[in-house]
Amino acid sequence: MADVLCCSEINEVESRLVSAESARRRRQPSPAPRVETSHDDALAAWSQPIAPVPELPDLDSVARQFPDRKLTLDSRRAPLEFYGRPGEPNAFSLDSLEFFFLIAQYFREALPLRLILLLIACQRAGGRIHLTQEEMATVLDVHRVKAAETLREVMGHGIVFKVQRGVYQFNPPYSYRVAEFIPGTETIEAEYVKVPQGQTIASIRANKDLPDLVRFPSLEHMRQAIEELRKERAQRRLKKARQRQEGADQ
């Protein structure tokens, strides 16, 4: 008899746990009514449960629901693509790839190329370079006389020109820094400076005191010099080959 009662009790429990009615059809308890609070009532909103954001087609729809709020999405930033010092925002310049391509072939020594890279790196908004020849020599670790000679060589191609003592201008078609962010201090507010490239080019062309190669820059003379150098090297190689052949014949 005890066995029968045990089986009966087990069946009763199983019938309660496994119902023929679908779980989706079971009646769910009604949620507590959600109290509507003002977006500006921070204390009241703090005590209320957080309501999930409904599914929306895009973030613009969310922004339209809160027209007086600034919405931001914080996410992990990718590794720094460009290096920069703390407190000094990264700056970028517009550089002509054709210019890089030609100077890499034209200059046979490293110092002119190093100097050009230094001038590009030290540009300010508008292409101005605030560097003395002493500073150039210090950074490049060369004698001041050597730095001055190299600077004159670079300037001779219209790449940069002197504005005043310690101030130079990069020719905009070759390399140009459009804008820069100047961090503020306790007494000076931060400043974002932007100088359109076309404005600087127009100013340079209007200055008739500058050489024509500066006012109307061209890399054609470099292209011609590179071709002439290649022809000379080809002739030297041919001459050496003939000399070796003559020596072998003897």
Salt bridges, closest charged atoms under 4 A:
GLU12 OE2 - ARG16 NH1 3.42
GLU36 OE2 - ARG34 NH1 3.33
ASP40 OD1 - ARG69 NH2 3.03
GLU98 OE2 - ARG223 NH2 3.24
GLU134 OE2 - ARG144 NE 2.99
GLU180 OE2 - ARG124 NE 3.11
GLU180 OE1 - ARG177 NH2 3.53
GLU220 OE1 - ARG223 NH1 3.30
GLU227 OE2 - ARG230 NH1 3.40
